[in-house]
Amino acid sequence: MGQIIIVLVYGIIMGFATQAIIENKGYNDNWFWWGFFFGIIALIVAAARPQCVSSIEMNRGLAEEQEKQNELKRKDGRMLQEDGWKCICGQLNASYVGTCSCGRTRADVEDIKKKKEQEQNQAGESERLKQLQQYKALLDCGALTEEEFTAKKKQLLNL
């Protein structure tokens, strides 16, 4: 009689354990009886089943991922507003960080950015001078009037 009770208790425990595993994996199947009759084998089979992801859960996961991305963007914006700095490698660093994880210091990054701005300004100036020379040539050959040339000159030189 004692052995029958032990077998029944074992079957019930295995049935509930197998059912819990199946429910945690996202299935709605009834595996209690599989666990009750086959014990550890049913438990192993249930544990080996892949995770069941419904389309609702997938959409929820995508929405959560999108919300995480939005939170990171807000955090990045706040960090930059709070005197943080962005390295050339793309890493956002807080204001108290002096060196980026790529090895560049904040001063190096600022120097590189200033040099790029100067190069862009010089390139823009040389482009404006070339355009001004072209307009001057058009003025000399009579294609432009003096007023048109003066207007273009003021526009290019920001006068």
C-alpha positions in Angstrom: 0.0 0.0 0.0 2.8 2.4 0.8 4.5 1.8 -2.5 1.3 2.7 -4.4 1.0 6.0 -2.5 4.7 6.8 -3.3 4.1 6.1 -7.0 1.0 8.2 -7.0 2.7 11.1 -5.3 5.7 10.8 -7.6 3.3 10.8 -10.6 1.4 13.9 -9.4 4.6 15.8 -8.7 6.0 14.9 -12.2 2.6 15.8 -13.8 2.5 19.2 -12.2 6.2 19.9 -13.0 5.8 18.9 -16.6 2.6 21.0 -16.9 4.4 24.0 -15.4 7.3 23.7 -17.8 4.9 23.5 -20.8 3.0 26.6 -19.7 6.2 28.5 -19.1 7.2 27.7 -22.6 4.0 29.4 -23.9 2.0 26.3 -24.9 -1.6 25.7 -23.9 -1.5 21.9 -24.1 -2.3 19.6 -21.2 0.8 17.7 -20.3 -0.1 16.7 -16.8 -0.9 13.1 -17.8 2.3 12.8 -19.8 4.2 13.7 -16.7 2.1 11.5 -14.5 2.6 8.4 -16.5 6.1 8.9 -18.0 7.7 10.9 -15.2 11.2 12.1 -15.8 11.1 11.3 -19.5 8.1 13.6 -20.0 9.8 16.2 -18.0 12.9 16.1 -20.2 10.8 16.1 -23.4 8.8 19.1 -22.1 12.1 20.9 -21.2 13.5 20.2 -24.7 10.5 21.8 -26.5 11.3 25.2 -28.1 9.8 28.4 -26.7 6.4 29.2 -28.2 6.2 32.8 -29.1 2.8 34.1 -30.3 2.5 37.0 -32.6 1.1 39.1 -29.8 4.1 38.4 -27.7 6.4 39.1 -30.7 4.7 42.5 -31.3 5.0 43.2 -27.6 8.7 42.4 -27.7 9.1 44.6 -30.8 7.3 47.5 -29.0 9.4 47.0 -25.9 12.6 47.1 -28.1 11.4 50.2 -29.8 10.7 51.8 -26.4 14.2 50.9 -25.3 15.7 52.5 -28.4 13.6 55.7 -27.8 14.7 55.8 -24.1 18.4 55.5 -25.3 17.8 58.4 -27.7 16.3 60.5 -24.9 19.1 59.6 -22.6 21.7 60.5 -25.3 20.0 63.8 -25.8 19.9 64.5 -22.1 23.6 63.5 -21.8 24.6 65.9 -24.6 22.5 68.7 -23.1 24.2 68.2 -19.7 27.6 69.1 -21.2 28.3 65.6 -22.4 30.3 65.0 -25.5 30.2 62.7 -28.5 33.3 61.1 -29.7 34.1 60.7 -33.4 33.6 56.9 -33.1 29.9 57.7 -32.2 30.1 56.9 -28.5 28.3 59.3 -26.2 30.2 60.2 -23.1 29.1 62.0 -19.9 30.7 65.3 -19.0 32.9 63.8 -16.3 34.4 61.2 -18.7 37.7 62.5 -20.1 38.6 59.6 -22.4 36.3 57.7 -24.7 36.4 53.9 -24.8 38.1 54.1 -28.2 41.1 55.9 -26.6 40.5 59.5 -27.8 40.4 62.2 -25.2 37.8 65.0 -25.2 40.4 67.6 -26.1 41.5 65.5 -29.1 38.0 65.1 -30.3 37.3 68.9 -30.0 40.5 69.6 -31.9 39.6 67.2 -34.7 36.1 68.8 -35.0 37.6 72.3 -35.1 40.0 71.2 -37.9 37.1 69.7 -39.9 35.0 72.9 -39.5 38.0 75.0 -40.7 38.5 72.8 -43.7 34.8 73.0 -44.6 34.9 76.8 -44.2 38.0 77.0 -46.4 36.4 74.7 -49.0 33.3 76.9 -48.9 35.3 80.1 -49.3 37.2 78.7 -52.3 34.0 77.6 -53.9 32.5 81.0 -53.4 35.6 82.6 -54.9 35.4 80.4 -58.0 31.7 81.3 -58.4 32.6 85.0 -58.1 35.3 84.6 -60.7 32.8 82.9 -63.1 30.3 85.8 -62.5 33.1 88.3 -63.2 33.9 86.5 -66.4 30.2 86.7 -67.4 30.2 90.4 -66.5 33.2 91.0 -68.7 31.8 89.3 -71.7 28.5 91.2 -71.3 26.2 88.3 -70.2 25.5 90.0 -66.9 24.7 93.6 -66.0 26.6 95.4 -63.3 23.5 95.3 -61.0 23.2 91.5 -61.4 26.9 91.0 -60.7 26.7 93.2 -57.6 23.7 91.3 -56.3 25.4 88.0 -56.8 28.6 89.3 -55.2 26.7 90.4 -52.1 24.9 87.1 -52.0 28.2 85.1 -52.2 30.1 87.3 -49.8 27.2 87.5 -47.3 27.3 91.3 -47.4 
